[in-house]
Amino acid sequence: MLNLQSKRGCAFRCVYCPYPHIEGRKHRLIDPQEVARTALELEAAGAKYLFLTDSAFNSDIEHSLAVAKAFQKARLSIPWGGFFAPVRLPADYFTVMADAGLAHVEFGTEALSDIMLKNYRKPFRVQDVFTAHEQALDAGLHTAHYFLLGGPGESADTINESLEHREQLKKTVTFYFVGIRIYPGTGLYDIALKEEKINAATDLLQPVFYEPDLITQEQIDKMVTERAGNRINWIVGSGGARAAETVSKMHTRGYVGPLWEYLIR
């Protein structure tokens, strides 16, 4: 699996994310034909799968559609995937993507509570997630959702809301990460500074994680772990040593691409 980028910069304003600070808030788009040429070069070099490393491939919907159509026109024959935001999309968006070889959709969902999505400054709400998920499934795509729990305003109620809504997502795998690292240049940094959880002298080269007032990370982890139970399509954290060993064995046997598709239930 090799990586490919179709643009730099991110126009989203997610409270915790340093990408706009690193890459800029203005999209710098790579010509779709150039992206397709690079994809063909990577395929010729032996790539069996491509991952689009844009912070969110569909943050510019029109450009992402143009890239997909360029892949199709260039007759790219290997599958690909990327991170997508579950924003409102054209009804045929994922069908176009699937026709161009898209196989895996990794949604940066982060929460299924409208309160937390608002606190995270996400450009979508819970219903948008459900709609985008169904559109991806209807197009025959594998889907995963990533959750980032423990931000400003998180509580037992918002965690329960996210977990209850998760039960309504069918045919998917979910990854849960508890604790949000504070990076300079982000809205979360400003919030933590205002709340006196850090100060201007705090050394952020060493990981510092935001601590919500109403619930601890340990309590969140316990709630998620208990709800997940033995379900293999609910992954808390990286999955640990057992997951790493399983992935290594699958790679040895020739499996390529995001192996989470084999966990979908």
Contacts in CASP RR format, 6 or more apart in sequence:
PFRMAT RR
TARGET T0000
AUTHOR 0000-0000-0000
METHOD contacts of the structure
MODEL  1
MLNLQSKRGCAFRCVYCPYPHIEGRKHRLIDPQEVARTALELEAAGAKYL
FLTDSAFNSDIEHSLAVAKAFQKARLSIPWGGFFAPVRLPADYFTVMADA
GLAHVEFGTEALSDIMLKNYRKPFRVQDVFTAHEQALDAGLHTAHYFLLG
GPGESADTINESLEHREQLKKTVTFYFVGIRIYPGTGLYDIALKEEKINA
ATDLLQPVFYEPDLITQEQIDKMVTERAGNRINWIVGSGGARAAETVSKM
HTRGYVGPLWEYLIR
1 47 0 8 1.000
1 48 0 8 1.000
1 49 0 8 1.000
1 50 0 8 1.000
1 51 0 8 1.000
1 256 0 8 1.000
1 257 0 8 1.000
2 42 0 8 1.000
2 45 0 8 1.000
2 47 0 8 1.000
2 49 0 8 1.000
2 50 0 8 1.000
2 51 0 8 1.000
3 50 0 8 1.000
3 51 0 8 1.000
3 52 0 8 1.000
3 53 0 8 1.000
4 35 0 8 1.000
4 38 0 8 1.000
4 39 0 8 1.000
4 42 0 8 1.000
4 50 0 8 1.000
4 51 0 8 1.000
4 52 0 8 1.000
4 53 0 8 1.000
4 80 0 8 1.000
5 30 0 8 1.000
5 52 0 8 1.000
5 53 0 8 1.000
5 54 0 8 1.000
6 29 0 8 1.000
6 30 0 8 1.000
6 32 0 8 1.000
6 35 0 8 1.000
6 52 0 8 1.000
6 54 0 8 1.000
6 57 0 8 1.000
6 63 0 8 1.000
6 64 0 8 1.000
6 67 0 8 1.000
7 27 0 8 1.000
7 28 0 8 1.000
7 29 0 8 1.000
7 30 0 8 1.000
7 54 0 8 1.000
7 60 0 8 1.000
7 63 0 8 1.000
8 23 0 8 1.000
8 24 0 8 1.000
8 27 0 8 1.000
8 28 0 8 1.000
9 19 0 8 1.000
9 20 0 8 1.000
9 23 0 8 1.000
9 24 0 8 1.000
9 25 0 8 1.000
9 26 0 8 1.000
9 27 0 8 1.000
9 28 0 8 1.000
9 55 0 8 1.000
10 17 0 8 1.000
10 19 0 8 1.000
10 20 0 8 1.000
10 23 0 8 1.000
10 24 0 8 1.000
10 25 0 8 1.000
10 27 0 8 1.000
10 55 0 8 1.000
10 56 0 8 1.000
10 59 0 8 1.000
11 20 0 8 1.000
11 25 0 8 1.000
11 26 0 8 1.000
11 27 0 8 1.000
11 59 0 8 1.000
11 60 0 8 1.000
12 20 0 8 1.000
12 55 0 8 1.000
12 56 0 8 1.000
12 59 0 8 1.000
12 85 0 8 1.000
12 121 0 8 1.000
12 122 0 8 1.000
12 123 0 8 1.000
13 20 0 8 1.000
13 25 0 8 1.000
13 121 0 8 1.000
14 110 0 8 1.000
14 120 0 8 1.000
14 121 0 8 1.000
14 122 0 8 1.000
15 119 0 8 1.000
15 120 0 8 1.000
15 121 0 8 1.000
15 152 0 8 1.000
15 186 0 8 1.000
15 187 0 8 1.000
15 188 0 8 1.000
15 191 0 8 1.000
16 120 0 8 1.000
16 148 0 8 1.000
16 151 0 8 1.000
16 180 0 8 1.000
16 181 0 8 1.000
16 182 0 8 1.000
16 183 0 8 1.000
16 186 0 8 1.000
16 187 0 8 1.000
16 188 0 8 1.000
16 210 0 8 1.000
17 55 0 8 1.000
17 183 0 8 1.000
17 186 0 8 1.000
18 183 0 8 1.000
18 184 0 8 1.000
18 185 0 8 1.000
18 186 0 8 1.000
19 55 0 8 1.000
21 183 0 8 1.000
21 184 0 8 1.000
21 185 0 8 1.000
21 186 0 8 1.000
23 55 0 8 1.000
27 59 0 8 1.000
27 60 0 8 1.000
27 63 0 8 1.000
29 60 0 8 1.000
29 63 0 8 1.000
32 63 0 8 1.000
32 66 0 8 1.000
32 67 0 8 1.000
32 69 0 8 1.000
32 70 0 8 1.000
33 70 0 8 1.000
35 67 0 8 1.000
35 70 0 8 1.000
35 71 0 8 1.000
36 67 0 8 1.000
36 70 0 8 1.000
36 71 0 8 1.000
36 73 0 8 1.000
36 74 0 8 1.000
36 76 0 8 1.000
37 74 0 8 1.000
39 50 0 8 1.000
39 71 0 8 1.000
39 74 0 8 1.000
39 76 0 8 1.000
39 80 0 8 1.000
40 74 0 8 1.000
40 76 0 8 1.000
42 50 0 8 1.000
43 50 0 8 1.000
43 76 0 8 1.000
43 77 0 8 1.000
43 78 0 8 1.000
47 78 0 8 1.000
48 78 0 8 1.000
48 256 0 8 1.000
48 257 0 8 1.000
49 78 0 8 1.000
49 79 0 8 1.000
49 80 0 8 1.000
49 81 0 8 1.000
49 256 0 8 1.000
49 257 0 8 1.000
50 78 0 8 1.000
50 79 0 8 1.000
50 80 0 8 1.000
50 81 0 8 1.000
51 80 0 8 1.000
51 81 0 8 1.000
51 82 0 8 1.000
51 257 0 8 1.000
51 258 0 8 1.000
52 80 0 8 1.000
52 81 0 8 1.000
52 82 0 8 1.000
52 83 0 8 1.000
53 82 0 8 1.000
54 82 0 8 1.000
54 83 0 8 1.000
55 83 0 8 1.000
56 83 0 8 1.000
56 84 0 8 1.000
56 85 0 8 1.000
56 108 0 8 1.000
57 64 0 8 1.000
57 81 0 8 1.000
57 82 0 8 1.000
57 83 0 8 1.000
57 84 0 8 1.000
58 64 0 8 1.000
58 84 0 8 1.000
58 85 0 8 1.000
58 87 0 8 1.000
58 89 0 8 1.000
58 93 0 8 1.000
59 85 0 8 1.000
61 87 0 8 1.000
61 89 0 8 1.000
61 90 0 8 1.000
61 93 0 8 1.000
64 97 0 8 1.000
65 93 0 8 1.000
65 96 0 8 1.000
68 96 0 8 1.000
68 97 0 8 1.000
68 99 0 8 1.000
68 100 0 8 1.000
68 101 0 8 1.000
68 102 0 8 1.000
69 96 0 8 1.000
69 100 0 8 1.000
71 80 0 8 1.000
71 100 0 8 1.000
71 101 0 8 1.000
72 99 0 8 1.000
72 100 0 8 1.000
72 101 0 8 1.000
76 100 0 8 1.000
76 101 0 8 1.000
79 101 0 8 1.000
79 102 0 8 1.000
79 103 0 8 1.000
79 104 0 8 1.000
79 257 0 8 1.000
80 101 0 8 1.000
80 102 0 8 1.000
80 103 0 8 1.000
80 104 0 8 1.000
81 102 0 8 1.000
81 103 0 8 1.000
81 104 0 8 1.000
81 105 0 8 1.000
81 106 0 8 1.000
81 258 0 8 1.000
82 104 0 8 1.000
82 105 0 8 1.000
82 106 0 8 1.000
83 106 0 8 1.000
83 107 0 8 1.000
83 108 0 8 1.000
84 105 0 8 1.000
84 106 0 8 1.000
84 107 0 8 1.000
84 108 0 8 1.000
84 132 0 8 1.000
85 107 0 8 1.000
85 108 0 8 1.000
85 122 0 8 1.000
85 123 0 8 1.000
85 124 0 8 1.000
86 107 0 8 1.000
86 108 0 8 1.000
86 109 0 8 1.000
86 124 0 8 1.000
86 128 0 8 1.000
86 129 0 8 1.000
86 131 0 8 1.000
86 132 0 8 1.000
86 133 0 8 1.000
87 123 0 8 1.000
87 124 0 8 1.000
87 128 0 8 1.000
87 132 0 8 1.000
88 124 0 8 1.000
88 128 0 8 1.000
88 131 0 8 1.000
88 132 0 8 1.000
89 132 0 8 1.000
89 135 0 8 1.000
91 135 0 8 1.000
93 135 0 8 1.000
94 102 0 8 1.000
94 105 0 8 1.000
94 135 0 8 1.000
94 136 0 8 1.000
94 138 0 8 1.000
94 139 0 8 1.000
94 141 0 8 1.000
95 138 0 8 1.000
95 139 0 8 1.000
97 139 0 8 1.000
97 141 0 8 1.000
98 139 0 8 1.000
98 140 0 8 1.000
98 141 0 8 1.000
102 141 0 8 1.000
103 141 0 8 1.000
103 142 0 8 1.000
103 261 0 8 1.000
104 141 0 8 1.000
104 142 0 8 1.000
104 143 0 8 1.000
104 144 0 8 1.000
104 257 0 8 1.000
104 258 0 8 1.000
104 260 0 8 1.000
104 261 0 8 1.000
105 136 0 8 1.000
105 141 0 8 1.000
105 142 0 8 1.000
105 143 0 8 1.000
105 144 0 8 1.000
106 143 0 8 1.000
106 144 0 8 1.000
106 146 0 8 1.000
106 258 0 8 1.000
107 129 0 8 1.000
107 132 0 8 1.000
107 133 0 8 1.000
107 143 0 8 1.000
107 144 0 8 1.000
107 145 0 8 1.000
107 146 0 8 1.000
108 145 0 8 1.000
108 146 0 8 1.000
109 129 0 8 1.000
109 145 0 8 1.000
109 146 0 8 1.000
109 147 0 8 1.000
110 116 0 8 1.000
110 117 0 8 1.000
110 120 0 8 1.000
110 122 0 8 1.000
110 146 0 8 1.000
110 147 0 8 1.000
110 148 0 8 1.000
111 117 0 8 1.000
111 120 0 8 1.000
111 122 0 8 1.000
111 147 0 8 1.000
111 148 0 8 1.000
111 149 0 8 1.000
111 158 0 8 1.000
111 162 0 8 1.000
112 126 0 8 1.000
112 129 0 8 1.000
112 147 0 8 1.000
112 161 0 8 1.000
112 162 0 8 1.000
112 163 0 8 1.000
112 164 0 8 1.000
112 165 0 8 1.000
112 166 0 8 1.000
113 126 0 8 1.000
113 158 0 8 1.000
113 159 0 8 1.000
113 161 0 8 1.000
113 162 0 8 1.000
113 165 0 8 1.000
114 125 0 8 1.000
114 126 0 8 1.000
115 153 0 8 1.000
115 158 0 8 1.000
115 161 0 8 1.000
116 151 0 8 1.000
116 153 0 8 1.000
116 154 0 8 1.000
116 158 0 8 1.000
116 162 0 8 1.000
117 124 0 8 1.000
117 125 0 8 1.000
117 126 0 8 1.000
118 125 0 8 1.000
119 151 0 8 1.000
119 152 0 8 1.000
119 153 0 8 1.000
120 148 0 8 1.000
120 151 0 8 1.000
124 132 0 8 1.000
126 165 0 8 1.000
129 145 0 8 1.000
130 168 0 8 1.000
130 169 0 8 1.000
133 143 0 8 1.000
133 145 0 8 1.000
133 169 0 8 1.000
133 172 0 8 1.000
136 143 0 8 1.000
137 143 0 8 1.000
137 170 0 8 1.000
137 171 0 8 1.000
142 258 0 8 1.000
142 260 0 8 1.000
142 261 0 8 1.000
142 264 0 8 1.000
143 171 0 8 1.000
143 172 0 8 1.000
143 173 0 8 1.000
143 264 0 8 1.000
144 172 0 8 1.000
144 173 0 8 1.000
144 174 0 8 1.000
144 175 0 8 1.000
144 258 0 8 1.000
144 260 0 8 1.000
145 166 0 8 1.000
145 169 0 8 1.000
145 172 0 8 1.000
145 173 0 8 1.000
145 174 0 8 1.000
145 175 0 8 1.000
146 174 0 8 1.000
146 175 0 8 1.000
146 177 0 8 1.000
147 162 0 8 1.000
147 166 0 8 1.000
147 174 0 8 1.000
147 175 0 8 1.000
147 176 0 8 1.000
147 177 0 8 1.000
148 177 0 8 1.000
148 179 0 8 1.000
148 180 0 8 1.000
149 159 0 8 1.000
149 162 0 8 1.000
149 176 0 8 1.000
149 177 0 8 1.000
149 178 0 8 1.000
149 179 0 8 1.000
149 220 0 8 1.000
149 224 0 8 1.000
150 178 0 8 1.000
150 179 0 8 1.000
150 180 0 8 1.000
150 210 0 8 1.000
150 212 0 8 1.000
150 215 0 8 1.000
150 217 0 8 1.000
150 220 0 8 1.000
151 179 0 8 1.000
151 180 0 8 1.000
151 188 0 8 1.000
151 210 0 8 1.000
151 212 0 8 1.000
152 188 0 8 1.000
152 191 0 8 1.000
152 210 0 8 1.000
152 212 0 8 1.000
153 212 0 8 1.000
153 213 0 8 1.000
153 214 0 8 1.000
154 212 0 8 1.000
154 214 0 8 1.000
154 215 0 8 1.000
154 220 0 8 1.000
155 212 0 8 1.000
155 214 0 8 1.000
155 215 0 8 1.000
156 214 0 8 1.000
156 215 0 8 1.000
156 219 0 8 1.000
156 223 0 8 1.000
159 215 0 8 1.000
159 220 0 8 1.000
159 223 0 8 1.000
159 224 0 8 1.000
160 223 0 8 1.000
163 223 0 8 1.000
163 224 0 8 1.000
163 227 0 8 1.000
166 174 0 8 1.000
171 264 0 8 1.000
171 265 0 8 1.000
172 233 0 8 1.000
172 264 0 8 1.000
173 233 0 8 1.000
173 234 0 8 1.000
173 235 0 8 1.000
173 260 0 8 1.000
173 261 0 8 1.000
173 263 0 8 1.000
173 264 0 8 1.000
173 265 0 8 1.000
174 233 0 8 1.000
174 234 0 8 1.000
174 235 0 8 1.000
175 235 0 8 1.000
175 237 0 8 1.000
175 260 0 8 1.000
176 224 0 8 1.000
176 228 0 8 1.000
176 234 0 8 1.000
176 235 0 8 1.000
176 236 0 8 1.000
176 237 0 8 1.000
177 237 0 8 1.000
178 217 0 8 1.000
178 220 0 8 1.000
178 221 0 8 1.000
178 224 0 8 1.000
178 236 0 8 1.000
178 237 0 8 1.000
179 209 0 8 1.000
179 210 0 8 1.000
179 217 0 8 1.000
179 220 0 8 1.000
180 188 0 8 1.000
180 209 0 8 1.000
180 210 0 8 1.000
181 207 0 8 1.000
181 208 0 8 1.000
181 209 0 8 1.000
181 210 0 8 1.000
182 188 0 8 1.000
182 189 0 8 1.000
182 192 0 8 1.000
182 197 0 8 1.000
182 198 0 8 1.000
182 204 0 8 1.000
182 208 0 8 1.000
182 209 0 8 1.000
182 210 0 8 1.000
183 189 0 8 1.000
183 204 0 8 1.000
184 204 0 8 1.000
188 210 0 8 1.000
189 198 0 8 1.000
189 204 0 8 1.000
191 210 0 8 1.000
192 198 0 8 1.000
192 210 0 8 1.000
193 199 0 8 1.000
193 200 0 8 1.000
195 213 0 8 1.000
197 210 0 8 1.000
197 211 0 8 1.000
198 204 0 8 1.000
198 208 0 8 1.000
202 208 0 8 1.000
209 217 0 8 1.000
211 217 0 8 1.000
221 236 0 8 1.000
224 234 0 8 1.000
224 236 0 8 1.000
225 236 0 8 1.000
227 234 0 8 1.000
228 234 0 8 1.000
228 235 0 8 1.000
228 236 0 8 1.000
231 265 0 8 1.000
232 263 0 8 1.000
232 265 0 8 1.000
233 263 0 8 1.000
233 264 0 8 1.000
233 265 0 8 1.000
235 243 0 8 1.000
235 260 0 8 1.000
235 263 0 8 1.000
238 244 0 8 1.000
247 259 0 8 1.000
250 259 0 8 1.000
250 262 0 8 1.000
END
